[in-house]
Amino acid sequence: MRVNEHFASEIDKFLRPDDIVWVHDYHLMPLAKLLRDRGHRNRIGYFLHIPCPPPEILTALPNHERLLPTLGQYDLVGFQTGDDAFNFSRYLTRECGLHSRDFSYAIGDREVQVDAFPGRYRNRAIRQDGAAGGQIELRAECRRQPERPSADHRRRSSRLYQGPQSAARCL
């Protein structure tokens, strides 16, 4: 939690009201809550780069009841697959007592949208460099599925803040 507090404290110093915050991966789940606690009402999106297990497994995590509901502070929670989005939606319904309207949840004064944003990775080039001691160079390219996410989500601000992983280009 200390790392998330530090991130929130640093972002708080320069975040403008019209900025969009885009957070990546599990280690920063609580960040939106910490920014909201500081009074920020910005649009905040979150993307989980790992599979989201079903609620039966999520509830086995220690402190799941404190950690996972913090995702309700985001405006958009994205997953790699529809199954992952469905698993999280089932958790919200089953464990938090929330009901969805097309994968949109009313949480406090905000609508939280849960959705899948599948990306594809493909190998662009693999080459073996004999001169460099047989090292293999692998370059990966991220390609966004044409229909996801809508350009509207990316256009809402002139600045974008990311967590330590810069995978936004894959969305």
N, C-alpha and C positions, 0 to 999 in steps of 0.2 A: 504494500500500500504506500510505502514511503516514496517509491519511484513514481507512482501515479500522482502523488501530492506534489512532487518536484516538477513533473511535467505540467500540471495544472498551474502551479505557481509561475513558471516561466512563460507559459502561453498567456496567462492573465496579464502580463506586462505589455503585450503588444496586440492583443486580439481586438479587432474593431467590430462594431455591431453588425456590419454587413458581410463579415468574413464567414466562410464555410469551413468547418473543421472536419477532417476525414481521418479516422483512426483505424489502424490495422492491427489485428491479431489479439490473441487471448490475454497477453500480459498487460494490455491497456484497457480491459473491459470497464473498470470503474472511472475512467477519465471523464466521461460526459457528466456523471453525477457530481464529480468534484468541480467541474466548470459551472454546472448549474448552481451548485452551492455557493459559488462566488458571484452569482447573479447574471451569468451569461445566458442569453436567450437565442444565441446563434443557431443556425441549422448545423447539426452534428450528425455525421454518418459513421458507421462502423462496418468493417468487413472482417469476417473470420476466415482465415486461410486454411484452416484445418477442418476436417469433418466434424459436424455437430451430432453427437450420439443421441439416441432416443431418450425420452424423459426417464425411463427406467434406469438408465445408466447415469444420466446427469444428476439424479437425486442421490446417487452413491458418492458423489464428490463431497469432500468436507466443505462446509460453509456454503454449499450451493444456494441456500436460501438467502444469503447475504450478497453473494457475488453475481449470480445470473440476473436477478431483478434489476441490477444497475444498468443492464442493457436497455431497460425501459426509459432511460434518460436520453437515448439517441432518437433522432427523427427517422433514420433509416438504418436498419440492421440487415446487412447483406451476407449471403452465404454462397458457396461454390455451386451447390446443387439444390434442386427443388426438394429433395429428401432432407437435406440439412435444414432448410428453411421450415419444412413441415415439422421436423423433430423439435426445433426451438418453439414453434407455434404451439405444438402439443404441450410443451413444458409450461408456457405462459398460461394456457387454458387450464391445465391440470393442477399445477403447483401454485399459480398466482391467482387463479380464479378469474382470469380475463377472458373476454369473448371477442372473436375477430369478426371483422366485416371485410372480406376479401384480403385477408392477411394484414389488416390494419387494426391496431389496438388503441383504444382511448385509454391513455394513462395520464392521470392528472389533467392538465390543460393542453395536452399535446397528443397528436396522433402519431403512433409509432408504426412505420411500415416495415414489414418483414418480406424479403424477396430474395430470389436467387439471381446471381450475376455470373453465369458460367463463363470462364475464360479457357482458352486452349493454349497449351504450350507445345511448341514443336521444335525439334532440333533444326537449327539453321545450318550449322556446319560442324562436322566432327572431322578433325584431322589429326593424324599422328605425326609429330615432328621428331624425326629421327635425330636431327642435329641437336635437339634440346634434351637428349637423354631419354627419348621414348615417351615424353609427356604427351598426354592427350588433351587437346583443347576442345572444349565443348561450349558452344554459344547457344543460348536458348532465346527464343523470340516469343514474346507474349502477344497474342492477338485477341482482341475483344470480339465477342459474338456481336454481329451487327445490330441486334435488337436490344442489347443491354449495355450499360444502363442508359437511360434516356439522356440525350444531350442536355436536357433541362437541368439535371442534377449537377452537371459539370459547369454550367454557365452562370450559376447564381452569384459568383463572387470572382473578383479579380485575383484573389490570393487563396491558396490552398495549403493547409498545414497537415502534415502526416506524422504518424508515429515513426519509429526507427526503420521500419520496413517501407521501402518506397515501391510498393506493388500497385499503386493507383493506375499506372499505365496498362496493367493487365485487365483492368475493368473496362 
